[in-house]
Amino acid sequence: MSLKPGDKAPDFTLPSDGGGKIALSKLKGRKVILYFYPKDNTSGCTAEACGFRDNLAKFAKADAAVIGISRDSVKSHDNFKKKYDLPFPLAADEDGKVCEAYGTWIEKSMYGRKYMGIERATFLIDAKGVIRNIWHKVKVPGHVEEVLAAAKGI
């Protein structure tokens, strides 16, 4: 199933850093920036997370919550958050069900070897829980600014 703008965002409840839980349904009434990333502490994922961190006040002004999701464990997220002082929740989708629901668990290829992994993707969800914009195959430079501009526009 491939999600598109106008679709209802699939709800989820996932464990998050600090021993908490994050549920999309609990954020109704706010815009949500849901970004899927491959792995904690890798160069692209760190740059993306730090970009959201550095612009978090601007997202808050646009009444948008930021949530990062990967298949890393809560312990890995705790270490990643602490190392880079990330002030937003990181959800642990260890079984990959949320990645599958959002279509970000895909076949990838590196050096001719095929494997399954997370596609770097971002979903902008409006206050009613409807997907307003989707970015697939995200390139990190300039991405956070593009998402912020879109969040301000809804």
C-alpha positions as CSV (number, residue, x, y, z in Angstrom):
1,M,0.0,0.0,0.0
2,S,1.4,3.4,-1.0
3,L,0.3,6.4,1.0
4,K,-0.3,9.7,-0.7
5,P,-1.3,13.3,0.3
6,G,-4.9,13.3,1.4
7,D,-4.7,9.9,3.0
8,K,-5.3,9.5,6.7
9,A,-2.0,8.9,8.5
10,P,-1.8,5.4,9.9
11,D,-2.0,5.6,13.7
12,F,0.7,3.9,15.8
13,T,2.0,3.7,19.4
14,L,5.7,3.0,19.7
15,P,8.2,2.9,22.5
16,S,10.4,6.0,22.5
17,D,13.5,7.2,24.1
18,G,13.6,7.6,27.9
19,G,11.3,4.7,28.4
20,G,8.2,6.6,27.1
21,K,5.7,5.8,24.4
22,I,4.6,8.0,21.5
23,A,1.2,7.7,19.9
24,L,0.2,9.6,16.7
25,S,-3.4,9.8,17.9
26,K,-2.3,11.8,21.0
27,L,-1.0,14.5,18.8
28,K,-4.3,15.3,17.0
29,G,-4.8,19.0,16.9
30,R,-1.1,19.7,16.0
31,K,0.8,19.2,12.8
32,V,3.3,16.4,12.9
33,I,6.5,16.0,11.1
34,L,7.2,12.3,11.0
35,Y,10.6,11.5,9.6
36,F,11.9,8.0,9.0
37,Y,15.6,7.5,9.0
38,P,17.8,4.4,8.5
39,K,20.1,4.3,11.5
40,D,21.2,6.2,14.7
41,N,24.7,7.7,14.7
42,T,25.3,7.5,10.9
43,S,26.4,10.6,9.0
44,G,23.3,11.4,7.0
45,C,20.9,10.5,9.9
46,T,22.9,12.6,12.3
47,A,22.9,15.6,10.0
48,E,19.2,15.3,9.5
49,A,18.4,14.9,13.2
50,C,20.6,17.9,14.0
51,G,18.9,19.9,11.3
52,F,15.5,19.3,12.9
53,R,17.1,20.0,16.3
54,D,18.5,23.4,15.2
55,N,15.1,24.4,13.7
56,L,12.8,23.0,16.5
57,A,11.8,26.4,17.7
58,K,10.6,27.3,14.2
59,F,8.6,24.1,14.0
60,A,7.1,24.9,17.4
61,K,6.1,28.3,16.1
62,A,4.3,26.6,13.2
63,D,2.6,24.3,15.8
64,A,4.4,21.2,14.5
65,A,5.7,18.4,16.5
66,V,8.8,16.5,15.2
67,I,9.2,12.7,15.6
68,G,12.0,10.6,14.3
69,I,11.4,6.9,13.6
70,S,13.9,4.1,12.9
71,R,14.2,0.4,13.7
72,D,16.9,1.1,16.3
73,S,16.3,0.1,19.9
74,V,15.2,2.5,22.6
75,K,18.7,2.2,24.1
76,S,20.3,3.2,20.8
77,H,17.9,6.2,20.6
78,D,18.7,7.2,24.2
79,N,22.4,7.3,23.3
80,F,21.8,9.1,20.0
81,K,19.6,11.7,21.7
82,K,22.1,12.3,24.5
83,K,25.1,12.5,22.2
84,Y,23.5,15.2,19.9
85,D,21.2,16.8,22.4
86,L,18.1,16.0,20.4
87,P,15.0,17.6,22.0
88,F,12.3,15.7,20.2
89,P,11.1,12.0,20.5
90,L,12.7,9.2,18.7
91,A,10.4,6.2,18.3
92,A,11.7,2.6,18.1
93,D,10.0,0.6,15.4
94,E,12.0,-2.5,16.0
95,D,9.5,-4.9,14.3
96,G,9.2,-2.6,11.3
97,K,5.3,-2.5,11.3
98,V,5.1,1.3,11.2
99,C,7.8,1.5,8.5
100,E,5.7,-1.0,6.5
101,A,2.5,1.0,7.1
102,Y,4.1,4.1,5.8
103,G,5.8,2.4,2.9
104,T,9.4,3.2,4.0
105,W,10.6,-0.4,4.4
106,I,12.0,-1.0,1.0
107,E,14.5,-3.1,-1.0
108,K,17.7,-1.2,-1.4
109,S,20.9,-1.9,-3.3
110,M,24.5,-1.2,-2.4
111,Y,27.5,-2.5,-4.4
112,G,25.1,-4.8,-6.3
113,R,23.8,-6.4,-3.1
114,K,20.1,-6.2,-2.4
115,Y,18.8,-5.8,1.1
116,M,15.8,-4.4,3.0
117,G,16.1,-1.1,4.7
118,I,14.4,2.2,5.7
119,E,14.0,4.7,2.9
120,R,14.7,8.2,4.3
121,A,11.3,9.8,4.0
122,T,9.3,12.5,5.7
123,F,5.5,12.9,6.2
124,L,3.8,16.2,7.0
125,I,0.5,15.4,8.8
126,D,-2.0,18.1,9.5
127,A,-3.9,18.7,12.8
128,K,-6.7,16.4,11.6
129,G,-4.4,13.5,11.0
130,V,-4.3,13.8,7.2
131,I,-1.1,13.5,5.3
132,R,-0.5,16.8,3.5
133,N,3.0,16.2,2.0
134,I,5.4,13.3,1.5
135,W,9.1,13.5,0.7
136,H,10.6,10.2,-0.5
137,K,14.3,9.4,-1.0
138,V,15.2,12.5,1.0
139,K,18.5,14.2,0.4
140,V,19.5,15.8,3.7
141,P,20.9,19.2,2.6
142,G,18.0,21.7,2.5
143,H,15.4,19.2,3.5
144,V,14.6,20.5,6.9
145,E,14.0,24.0,5.5
146,E,11.7,22.6,2.8
147,V,9.6,20.7,5.4
148,L,9.5,23.8,7.6
149,A,8.2,26.0,4.7
150,A,5.5,23.3,3.9
151,A,4.5,23.1,7.6
152,K,4.1,26.9,7.8
153,G,1.9,26.7,4.7
154,I,-0.9,24.5,6.2
